[in-house]
């Protein structure tokens, strides 16, 4: 809503498609870019790695269900649409090593959270995964993988906001959103991000 244009032309649409993409995306399939990843440039990723942070990838094919508002009064009645995820063996192994050694696992985006938490639901814990997930994370969910989250500011009544609330707690989340509103942060896809520790 904060991007004002009277019209778009073919070239502008092409430019938007390039701009609305993460620097590390390689596999087509999403209906939208995982927007938390838009905050990362290649130089920033290089700086993060130089500080000793290990960076691993997952494939996320964001679907329209991510953006559909919850329209039921009892959230357990909401049906989460399935989205395709792929967690390579190298990513799963790195996360298992991190958890075993007491290191924190940082997810970039709510879809990454859903992917990793879905893979951790296997009887033997987090492993490589390739398939669909319809995991709906709401307050009360016990996180098995994620310790830290980088995410954008989400819309009310969204599954994304419910996931973030499950991680932060309602009061902390409301306080963060109140500050974001007061300081005029930008919400939605091209908006500002927050780091949840």
RACORMO-V230679 format. One record per backbone hydrogen bond with DSSP energy under -1.0 kcal/mol. CO is the residue of the C=O (numbers start at 1). NH is the residue of the N-H. Records with the same first field share a line. If there is no record, write none. Layout:
BEGIN
CO: NH + NH
END
This chain:
BEGIN
9: 13
10: 14
11: 15
12: 16
13: 17
14: 18
15: 19
16: 20
19: 21
33: 35
34: 37
35: 38
36: 39
37: 40
41: 45
42: 46
43: 47
44: 48
45: 49
46: 50
47: 51
48: 53
49: 52
59: 86
62: 31
63: 66
64: 67
74: 77
75: 78
83: 133
84: 61
85: 131
86: 59
87: 129
88: 92
89: 93
90: 94
91: 95
92: 96
93: 97
94: 98
95: 99
96: 100
97: 101
98: 103
99: 102
105: 147 + 148
107: 150
109: 113
110: 114
111: 115
112: 116
113: 117
114: 118
115: 119
116: 120
118: 121
119: 122
122: 125
129: 87
131: 85
133: 83
138: 141
148: 107
149: 196
150: 109
151: 194
153: 188
155: 158
157: 70
158: 162
159: 163
160: 164
161: 165
162: 166
163: 167
164: 168
165: 169
169: 173
170: 174
171: 175
172: 176
173: 177
174: 178
175: 179
176: 180
177: 181
178: 182
179: 183
180: 185
181: 184
186: 192
188: 191
194: 151
196: 149
END
